[in-house]
Amino acid sequence: MATQVVLVLALFAGLACSSPSSRILGGSPASVEKYPSIVQVESMGSSSGIWAQSCGGNILTARYVVSAAHCFHGIFYEPKNRRIRAGSSERNTGGLVIQVDVEINHPTYGVNDMDGDISVVRLLGSLEYSPVIQQGPIIPADFPLPDGLPVVLAGWGATELGSLPSNELLETSSYIVPREVCAERYAGLSIPRSVTENMICAGHLDVGGKDACAGDFGGPLYYDGILVGVLSWGEGCANKTLPGVSTAVTSYTNWIIDTAV
Protein backbone atom coordinates (compact mmCIF):
# COMPACT_ATOMS: atom_id res chain seq x y z
CA MET A 1 0.00 0.00 0.00
CA ALA A 2 2.75 2.45 0.96
CA THR A 3 4.66 1.62 -2.24
CA GLN A 4 1.55 2.36 -4.25
CA VAL A 5 1.20 5.80 -2.68
CA VAL A 6 4.85 6.63 -3.53
CA LEU A 7 4.21 5.68 -7.16
CA VAL A 8 1.13 7.89 -7.25
CA LEU A 9 3.16 10.83 -5.93
CA ALA A 10 5.21 10.81 -9.13
CA LEU A 11 2.04 10.91 -11.22
CA PHE A 12 0.83 13.95 -9.31
CA ALA A 13 4.14 15.83 -9.55
CA GLY A 14 3.55 19.29 -10.98
CA LEU A 15 -0.24 19.01 -10.93
CA ALA A 16 -0.74 21.89 -8.49
CA CYS A 17 0.98 24.25 -10.92
CA SER A 18 -0.72 23.01 -14.08
CA SER A 19 -3.74 24.57 -15.75
CA PRO A 20 -6.92 22.56 -15.02
CA SER A 21 -9.06 21.34 -17.91
CA SER A 22 -12.07 23.45 -18.83
CA ARG A 23 -17.32 19.61 -16.88
CA ILE A 24 -25.03 9.38 -10.18
CA LEU A 25 -27.06 12.07 -11.49
CA GLY A 26 -26.78 12.97 -15.11
CA GLY A 27 -24.45 10.02 -15.62
CA SER A 28 -24.00 7.28 -18.20
CA PRO A 29 -23.56 3.50 -17.90
CA ALA A 30 -20.07 2.29 -17.04
CA SER A 31 -18.47 -1.14 -16.83
CA VAL A 32 -16.71 -2.38 -13.72
CA GLU A 33 -13.78 -3.23 -16.01
CA LYS A 34 -13.22 0.53 -16.21
CA TYR A 35 -13.38 0.92 -12.41
CA PRO A 36 -12.17 -2.45 -11.03
CA SER A 37 -11.48 -1.01 -7.56
CA ILE A 38 -15.09 0.08 -6.97
CA VAL A 39 -17.32 -2.09 -4.74
CA GLN A 40 -20.91 -2.15 -3.58
CA VAL A 41 -21.61 -1.98 0.15
CA GLU A 42 -24.71 -4.07 0.87
CA SER A 43 -26.85 -3.79 4.00
CA MET A 44 -29.28 -6.31 5.42
CA GLY A 45 -32.65 -4.79 6.30
CA SER A 46 -33.22 -4.83 10.07
CA SER A 47 -36.80 -6.04 9.67
CA SER A 48 -36.91 -7.58 6.18
CA GLY A 49 -33.65 -9.54 6.37
CA ILE A 50 -33.12 -8.68 2.68
CA TRP A 51 -29.70 -7.65 1.40
CA ALA A 52 -29.46 -4.58 -0.86
CA GLN A 53 -26.76 -2.20 -2.04
CA SER A 54 -26.75 0.93 0.11
CA CYS A 55 -23.33 2.58 -0.35
CA GLY A 56 -20.15 2.35 -2.38
CA GLY A 57 -16.52 1.75 -1.56
CA ASN A 58 -13.06 1.33 -3.04
CA ILE A 59 -10.57 -1.54 -2.72
CA LEU A 60 -7.39 -0.77 -0.76
CA THR A 61 -5.99 -4.31 -0.46
CA ALA A 62 -7.36 -7.84 -0.73
CA ARG A 63 -8.68 -7.56 2.86
CA TYR A 64 -9.54 -3.85 3.17
CA VAL A 65 -11.81 -1.35 1.47
CA VAL A 66 -12.38 2.34 2.14
CA SER A 67 -15.85 3.85 2.37
CA ALA A 68 -17.79 6.53 4.28
CA ALA A 69 -18.07 6.19 8.06
CA HIS A 70 -21.80 7.01 7.96
CA CYS A 71 -22.33 3.78 5.99
CA PHE A 72 -20.97 1.81 8.96
CA HIS A 73 -22.60 3.67 11.82
CA GLY A 74 -25.97 4.01 13.53
CA ILE A 75 -28.20 2.36 16.12
CA PHE A 76 -28.97 -0.62 13.87
CA TYR A 77 -25.45 -1.08 12.54
CA GLU A 78 -23.53 -4.31 13.17
CA PRO A 79 -20.73 -5.77 11.03
CA LYS A 80 -22.83 -8.88 10.42
CA ASN A 81 -25.38 -6.81 8.47
CA ARG A 82 -22.84 -5.38 6.01
CA ARG A 83 -21.09 -7.13 3.14
CA ILE A 84 -19.06 -6.13 0.08
CA ARG A 85 -19.79 -7.07 -3.54
CA ALA A 86 -16.85 -6.64 -5.92
CA GLY A 87 -16.42 -7.26 -9.63
CA SER A 88 -19.96 -6.60 -10.85
CA SER A 89 -21.42 -3.73 -12.87
CA GLU A 90 -24.94 -4.80 -11.85
CA ARG A 91 -26.48 -3.80 -8.54
CA ASN A 92 -27.13 -6.65 -6.04
CA THR A 93 -26.01 -9.43 -8.38
CA GLY A 94 -22.87 -11.09 -9.75
CA GLY A 95 -19.27 -10.66 -8.75
CA LEU A 96 -17.72 -11.77 -5.47
CA VAL A 97 -19.45 -11.22 -2.11
CA ILE A 98 -17.53 -11.11 1.19
CA GLN A 99 -18.85 -10.35 4.67
CA VAL A 100 -17.51 -7.44 6.73
CA ASP A 101 -15.34 -8.34 9.72
CA VAL A 102 -14.96 -4.93 11.36
CA GLU A 103 -15.20 -1.26 10.48
CA ILE A 104 -12.60 1.26 11.62
CA ASN A 105 -14.31 4.63 11.41
CA HIS A 106 -12.03 7.63 11.70
CA PRO A 107 -11.94 8.74 15.36
CA THR A 108 -13.05 12.28 14.51
CA TYR A 109 -16.26 11.17 12.79
CA GLY A 110 -19.33 12.47 14.60
CA VAL A 111 -17.49 15.23 16.44
CA ASN A 112 -18.06 18.06 13.92
CA ASP A 113 -20.97 17.46 11.54
CA MET A 114 -19.66 15.22 8.69
CA ASP A 115 -15.94 15.84 9.24
CA GLY A 116 -13.96 12.59 9.29
CA ASP A 117 -16.61 10.71 7.28
CA ILE A 118 -14.26 7.91 6.24
CA SER A 119 -13.93 4.26 7.24
CA VAL A 120 -11.38 1.53 6.59
CA VAL A 121 -13.31 -1.74 6.51
CA ARG A 122 -11.70 -5.15 7.08
CA LEU A 123 -13.27 -8.13 5.33
CA LEU A 124 -13.74 -11.62 6.74
CA GLY A 125 -12.12 -13.12 3.66
CA SER A 126 -9.76 -12.02 0.91
CA LEU A 127 -10.75 -10.65 -2.45
CA GLU A 128 -9.42 -12.53 -5.46
CA TYR A 129 -7.89 -10.08 -7.92
CA SER A 130 -9.01 -10.31 -11.54
CA PRO A 131 -9.60 -7.92 -14.45
CA VAL A 132 -12.73 -6.68 -12.63
CA ILE A 133 -11.39 -6.74 -9.05
CA GLN A 134 -8.27 -4.67 -8.46
CA GLN A 135 -6.52 -2.65 -5.76
CA GLY A 136 -6.89 1.08 -6.42
CA PRO A 137 -4.24 3.80 -5.92
CA ILE A 138 -4.90 6.67 -3.52
CA ILE A 139 -3.66 10.25 -3.46
CA PRO A 140 -0.53 11.06 -1.40
CA ALA A 141 -0.93 12.72 2.00
CA ASP A 142 -1.49 16.48 2.12
CA PHE A 143 -1.41 16.87 -1.66
CA PRO A 144 -3.23 20.05 -2.79
CA LEU A 145 -5.79 19.62 -5.55
CA PRO A 146 -6.29 22.72 -7.72
CA ASP A 147 -9.69 24.32 -8.09
CA GLY A 148 -11.34 23.41 -11.38
CA LEU A 149 -9.65 20.00 -11.57
CA PRO A 150 -11.82 17.54 -13.56
CA VAL A 151 -12.89 14.55 -11.49
CA VAL A 152 -15.10 11.51 -12.01
CA LEU A 153 -17.60 9.89 -9.67
CA ALA A 154 -19.24 6.49 -10.04
CA GLY A 155 -21.90 4.46 -8.25
CA TRP A 156 -25.27 2.75 -8.22
CA GLY A 157 -27.22 5.54 -6.50
CA ALA A 158 -30.51 7.20 -7.40
CA THR A 159 -30.68 8.90 -10.79
CA GLU A 160 -32.74 11.76 -9.35
CA LEU A 161 -33.75 12.94 -5.89
CA GLY A 162 -36.25 10.47 -4.42
CA SER A 163 -35.93 7.92 -7.22
CA LEU A 164 -34.91 4.26 -7.03
CA PRO A 165 -31.23 3.28 -7.24
CA SER A 166 -29.69 2.47 -10.59
CA ASN A 167 -29.48 -1.23 -11.49
CA GLU A 168 -26.22 -0.60 -13.35
CA LEU A 169 -23.03 1.22 -12.53
CA LEU A 170 -23.08 4.84 -13.66
CA GLU A 171 -20.34 7.43 -14.05
CA THR A 172 -20.31 11.19 -14.46
CA SER A 173 -17.80 14.02 -14.57
CA SER A 174 -17.47 17.04 -12.32
CA TYR A 175 -15.04 19.78 -11.25
CA ILE A 176 -13.50 20.70 -7.93
CA VAL A 177 -15.16 23.84 -6.57
CA PRO A 178 -13.17 26.32 -4.43
CA ARG A 179 -13.65 25.33 -0.80
CA GLU A 180 -14.22 28.91 0.35
CA VAL A 181 -17.10 29.30 -2.14
CA CYS A 182 -18.59 25.98 -1.12
CA ALA A 183 -18.23 26.75 2.59
CA GLU A 184 -19.83 30.17 2.22
CA ARG A 185 -22.86 28.74 0.44
CA TYR A 186 -23.45 25.94 2.93
CA ALA A 187 -22.98 28.39 5.82
CA GLY A 188 -25.82 30.46 4.35
CA LEU A 189 -28.43 27.69 4.70
CA SER A 190 -31.22 28.12 7.27
CA ILE A 191 -29.51 25.26 9.10
CA PRO A 192 -25.83 25.91 8.30
CA ARG A 193 -23.54 23.04 7.32
CA SER A 194 -19.81 22.98 7.97
CA VAL A 195 -17.38 22.48 5.08
CA THR A 196 -13.92 21.82 6.52
CA GLU A 197 -10.41 21.59 5.10
CA ASN A 198 -10.86 17.80 5.16
CA MET A 199 -13.54 17.96 2.46
CA ILE A 200 -13.65 18.38 -1.32
CA CYS A 201 -16.55 20.12 -3.03
CA ALA A 202 -17.24 19.10 -6.61
CA GLY A 203 -19.98 19.99 -9.05
CA HIS A 204 -21.05 22.14 -11.96
CA LEU A 205 -21.39 25.38 -10.03
CA ASP A 206 -24.52 27.38 -10.86
CA VAL A 207 -25.39 24.79 -13.52
CA GLY A 208 -26.05 21.53 -11.64
CA GLY A 209 -27.37 18.39 -13.29
CA LYS A 210 -24.49 16.01 -12.48
CA ASP A 211 -23.79 14.73 -8.99
CA ALA A 212 -23.89 11.83 -6.56
CA CYS A 213 -27.20 10.92 -4.95
CA ALA A 214 -28.56 8.52 -2.31
CA GLY A 215 -26.79 5.17 -2.65
CA ASP A 216 -23.59 6.64 -4.12
CA PHE A 217 -22.11 7.77 -0.81
CA GLY A 218 -18.99 5.96 0.34
CA GLY A 219 -18.07 5.52 -3.30
CA PRO A 220 -15.14 7.03 -5.17
CA LEU A 221 -14.25 10.47 -6.45
CA TYR A 222 -11.42 9.86 -8.94
CA TYR A 223 -8.83 11.95 -10.69
CA ASP A 224 -7.29 9.96 -13.54
CA GLY A 225 -8.22 6.68 -11.81
CA ILE A 226 -6.71 7.73 -8.47
CA LEU A 227 -8.93 7.96 -5.40
CA VAL A 228 -8.98 11.57 -4.21
CA GLY A 229 -12.33 11.64 -2.41
CA VAL A 230 -14.99 9.51 -0.73
CA LEU A 231 -18.51 10.67 -1.62
CA SER A 232 -20.00 11.94 1.63
CA TRP A 233 -22.95 14.37 1.62
CA GLY A 234 -24.77 17.25 -0.03
CA GLU A 235 -27.97 19.26 -0.12
CA GLY A 236 -30.30 17.32 -2.39
CA CYS A 237 -28.78 15.92 -5.59
CA ALA A 238 -27.15 17.94 -8.39
CA ASN A 239 -28.15 21.20 -6.70
CA LYS A 240 -26.84 23.93 -8.98
CA THR A 241 -25.88 26.30 -6.17
CA LEU A 242 -24.64 23.74 -3.61
CA PRO A 243 -21.92 21.32 -4.79
CA GLY A 244 -21.65 17.72 -3.60
CA VAL A 245 -19.16 17.17 -0.77
CA SER A 246 -16.62 14.35 -0.47
CA THR A 247 -14.16 13.44 2.25
CA ALA A 248 -10.70 14.53 1.07
CA VAL A 249 -8.62 11.35 1.05
CA THR A 250 -5.38 13.35 1.12
CA SER A 251 -6.22 14.42 4.71
CA TYR A 252 -6.38 10.76 5.77
CA THR A 253 -3.84 8.96 3.56
CA ASN A 254 -1.41 8.24 6.39
CA TRP A 255 -4.23 7.02 8.65
CA ILE A 256 -5.52 4.77 5.87
CA ILE A 257 -2.07 3.22 5.32
CA ASP A 258 -1.53 2.72 9.06
CA THR A 259 -4.99 1.14 9.43
CA ALA A 260 -5.09 -1.13 6.39
CA VAL A 261 -2.31 -3.48 7.54
C-alpha positions as CSV (number, residue, x, y, z in Angstrom):
1,M,0.0,0.0,0.0
2,A,2.8,2.5,1.0
3,T,4.7,1.6,-2.2
4,Q,1.5,2.4,-4.3
5,V,1.2,5.8,-2.7
6,V,4.8,6.6,-3.5
7,L,4.2,5.7,-7.2
8,V,1.1,7.9,-7.2
9,L,3.2,10.8,-5.9
10,A,5.2,10.8,-9.1
11,L,2.0,10.9,-11.2
12,F,0.8,13.9,-9.3
13,A,4.1,15.8,-9.6
14,G,3.5,19.3,-11.0
15,L,-0.2,19.0,-10.9
16,A,-0.7,21.9,-8.5
17,C,1.0,24.2,-10.9
18,S,-0.7,23.0,-14.1
19,S,-3.7,24.6,-15.8
20,P,-6.9,22.6,-15.0
21,S,-9.1,21.3,-17.9
22,S,-12.1,23.5,-18.8
23,R,-17.3,19.6,-16.9
24,I,-25.0,9.4,-10.2
25,L,-27.1,12.1,-11.5
26,G,-26.8,13.0,-15.1
27,G,-24.5,10.0,-15.6
28,S,-24.0,7.3,-18.2
29,P,-23.6,3.5,-17.9
30,A,-20.1,2.3,-17.0
31,S,-18.5,-1.1,-16.8
32,V,-16.7,-2.4,-13.7
33,E,-13.8,-3.2,-16.0
34,K,-13.2,0.5,-16.2
35,Y,-13.4,0.9,-12.4
36,P,-12.2,-2.4,-11.0
37,S,-11.5,-1.0,-7.6
38,I,-15.1,0.1,-7.0
39,V,-17.3,-2.1,-4.7
40,Q,-20.9,-2.2,-3.6
41,V,-21.6,-2.0,0.2
42,E,-24.7,-4.1,0.9
43,S,-26.9,-3.8,4.0
44,M,-29.3,-6.3,5.4
45,G,-32.6,-4.8,6.3
46,S,-33.2,-4.8,10.1
47,S,-36.8,-6.0,9.7
48,S,-36.9,-7.6,6.2
49,G,-33.7,-9.5,6.4
50,I,-33.1,-8.7,2.7
51,W,-29.7,-7.6,1.4
52,A,-29.5,-4.6,-0.9
53,Q,-26.8,-2.2,-2.0
54,S,-26.7,0.9,0.1
55,C,-23.3,2.6,-0.4
56,G,-20.2,2.4,-2.4
57,G,-16.5,1.8,-1.6
58,N,-13.1,1.3,-3.0
59,I,-10.6,-1.5,-2.7
60,L,-7.4,-0.8,-0.8
61,T,-6.0,-4.3,-0.5
62,A,-7.4,-7.8,-0.7
63,R,-8.7,-7.6,2.9
64,Y,-9.5,-3.9,3.2
65,V,-11.8,-1.3,1.5
66,V,-12.4,2.3,2.1
67,S,-15.8,3.9,2.4
68,A,-17.8,6.5,4.3
69,A,-18.1,6.2,8.1
70,H,-21.8,7.0,8.0
71,C,-22.3,3.8,6.0
72,F,-21.0,1.8,9.0
73,H,-22.6,3.7,11.8
74,G,-26.0,4.0,13.5
75,I,-28.2,2.4,16.1
76,F,-29.0,-0.6,13.9
77,Y,-25.4,-1.1,12.5
78,E,-23.5,-4.3,13.2
79,P,-20.7,-5.8,11.0
80,K,-22.8,-8.9,10.4
81,N,-25.4,-6.8,8.5
82,R,-22.8,-5.4,6.0
83,R,-21.1,-7.1,3.1
84,I,-19.1,-6.1,0.1
85,R,-19.8,-7.1,-3.5
86,A,-16.9,-6.6,-5.9
87,G,-16.4,-7.3,-9.6
88,S,-20.0,-6.6,-10.9
89,S,-21.4,-3.7,-12.9
90,E,-24.9,-4.8,-11.8
91,R,-26.5,-3.8,-8.5
92,N,-27.1,-6.7,-6.0
93,T,-26.0,-9.4,-8.4
94,G,-22.9,-11.1,-9.8
95,G,-19.3,-10.7,-8.7
96,L,-17.7,-11.8,-5.5
97,V,-19.4,-11.2,-2.1
98,I,-17.5,-11.1,1.2
99,Q,-18.8,-10.4,4.7
100,V,-17.5,-7.4,6.7
101,D,-15.3,-8.3,9.7
102,V,-15.0,-4.9,11.4
103,E,-15.2,-1.3,10.5
104,I,-12.6,1.3,11.6
105,N,-14.3,4.6,11.4
106,H,-12.0,7.6,11.7
107,P,-11.9,8.7,15.4
108,T,-13.1,12.3,14.5
109,Y,-16.3,11.2,12.8
110,G,-19.3,12.5,14.6
111,V,-17.5,15.2,16.4
112,N,-18.1,18.1,13.9
113,D,-21.0,17.5,11.5
114,M,-19.7,15.2,8.7
115,D,-15.9,15.8,9.2
116,G,-14.0,12.6,9.3
117,D,-16.6,10.7,7.3
118,I,-14.3,7.9,6.2
119,S,-13.9,4.3,7.2
120,V,-11.4,1.5,6.6
121,V,-13.3,-1.7,6.5
122,R,-11.7,-5.2,7.1
123,L,-13.3,-8.1,5.3
124,L,-13.7,-11.6,6.7
125,G,-12.1,-13.1,3.7
126,S,-9.8,-12.0,0.9
127,L,-10.8,-10.6,-2.5
128,E,-9.4,-12.5,-5.5
129,Y,-7.9,-10.1,-7.9
130,S,-9.0,-10.3,-11.5
131,P,-9.6,-7.9,-14.5
132,V,-12.7,-6.7,-12.6
133,I,-11.4,-6.7,-9.0
134,Q,-8.3,-4.7,-8.5
135,Q,-6.5,-2.6,-5.8
136,G,-6.9,1.1,-6.4
137,P,-4.2,3.8,-5.9
138,I,-4.9,6.7,-3.5
139,I,-3.7,10.3,-3.5
140,P,-0.5,11.1,-1.4
141,A,-0.9,12.7,2.0
142,D,-1.5,16.5,2.1
143,F,-1.4,16.9,-1.7
144,P,-3.2,20.1,-2.8
145,L,-5.8,19.6,-5.6
146,P,-6.3,22.7,-7.7
147,D,-9.7,24.3,-8.1
148,G,-11.3,23.4,-11.4
149,L,-9.6,20.0,-11.6
150,P,-11.8,17.5,-13.6
151,V,-12.9,14.6,-11.5
152,V,-15.1,11.5,-12.0
153,L,-17.6,9.9,-9.7
154,A,-19.2,6.5,-10.0
155,G,-21.9,4.5,-8.3
156,W,-25.3,2.8,-8.2
157,G,-27.2,5.5,-6.5
158,A,-30.5,7.2,-7.4
159,T,-30.7,8.9,-10.8
160,E,-32.7,11.8,-9.4
161,L,-33.8,12.9,-5.9
162,G,-36.2,10.5,-4.4
163,S,-35.9,7.9,-7.2
164,L,-34.9,4.3,-7.0
165,P,-31.2,3.3,-7.2
166,S,-29.7,2.5,-10.6
167,N,-29.5,-1.2,-11.5
168,E,-26.2,-0.6,-13.4
169,L,-23.0,1.2,-12.5
170,L,-23.1,4.8,-13.7
171,E,-20.3,7.4,-14.0
172,T,-20.3,11.2,-14.5
173,S,-17.8,14.0,-14.6
174,S,-17.5,17.0,-12.3
175,Y,-15.0,19.8,-11.3
176,I,-13.5,20.7,-7.9
177,V,-15.2,23.8,-6.6
178,P,-13.2,26.3,-4.4
179,R,-13.7,25.3,-0.8
180,E,-14.2,28.9,0.3
181,V,-17.1,29.3,-2.1
182,C,-18.6,26.0,-1.1
183,A,-18.2,26.7,2.6
184,E,-19.8,30.2,2.2
185,R,-22.9,28.7,0.4
186,Y,-23.4,25.9,2.9
187,A,-23.0,28.4,5.8
188,G,-25.8,30.5,4.4
189,L,-28.4,27.7,4.7
190,S,-31.2,28.1,7.3
191,I,-29.5,25.3,9.1
192,P,-25.8,25.9,8.3
193,R,-23.5,23.0,7.3
194,S,-19.8,23.0,8.0
195,V,-17.4,22.5,5.1
196,T,-13.9,21.8,6.5
197,E,-10.4,21.6,5.1
198,N,-10.9,17.8,5.2
199,M,-13.5,18.0,2.5
200,I,-13.7,18.4,-1.3
201,C,-16.5,20.1,-3.0
202,A,-17.2,19.1,-6.6
203,G,-20.0,20.0,-9.1
204,H,-21.0,22.1,-12.0
205,L,-21.4,25.4,-10.0
206,D,-24.5,27.4,-10.9
207,V,-25.4,24.8,-13.5
208,G,-26.1,21.5,-11.6
209,G,-27.4,18.4,-13.3
210,K,-24.5,16.0,-12.5
211,D,-23.8,14.7,-9.0
212,A,-23.9,11.8,-6.6
213,C,-27.2,10.9,-4.9
214,A,-28.6,8.5,-2.3
215,G,-26.8,5.2,-2.6
216,D,-23.6,6.6,-4.1
217,F,-22.1,7.8,-0.8
218,G,-19.0,6.0,0.3
219,G,-18.1,5.5,-3.3
220,P,-15.1,7.0,-5.2
221,L,-14.2,10.5,-6.4
222,Y,-11.4,9.9,-8.9
223,Y,-8.8,11.9,-10.7
224,D,-7.3,10.0,-13.5
225,G,-8.2,6.7,-11.8
226,I,-6.7,7.7,-8.5
227,L,-8.9,8.0,-5.4
228,V,-9.0,11.6,-4.2
229,G,-12.3,11.6,-2.4
230,V,-15.0,9.5,-0.7
231,L,-18.5,10.7,-1.6
232,S,-20.0,11.9,1.6
233,W,-22.9,14.4,1.6
234,G,-24.8,17.2,0.0
235,E,-28.0,19.3,-0.1
236,G,-30.3,17.3,-2.4
237,C,-28.8,15.9,-5.6
238,A,-27.1,17.9,-8.4
239,N,-28.1,21.2,-6.7
240,K,-26.8,23.9,-9.0
241,T,-25.9,26.3,-6.2
242,L,-24.6,23.7,-3.6
243,P,-21.9,21.3,-4.8
244,G,-21.7,17.7,-3.6
245,V,-19.2,17.2,-0.8
246,S,-16.6,14.4,-0.5
247,T,-14.2,13.4,2.2
248,A,-10.7,14.5,1.1
249,V,-8.6,11.4,1.0
250,T,-5.4,13.4,1.1
251,S,-6.2,14.4,4.7
252,Y,-6.4,10.8,5.8
253,T,-3.8,9.0,3.6
254,N,-1.4,8.2,6.4
255,W,-4.2,7.0,8.6
256,I,-5.5,4.8,5.9
257,I,-2.1,3.2,5.3
258,D,-1.5,2.7,9.1
259,T,-5.0,1.1,9.4
260,A,-5.1,-1.1,6.4
261,V,-2.3,-3.5,7.5
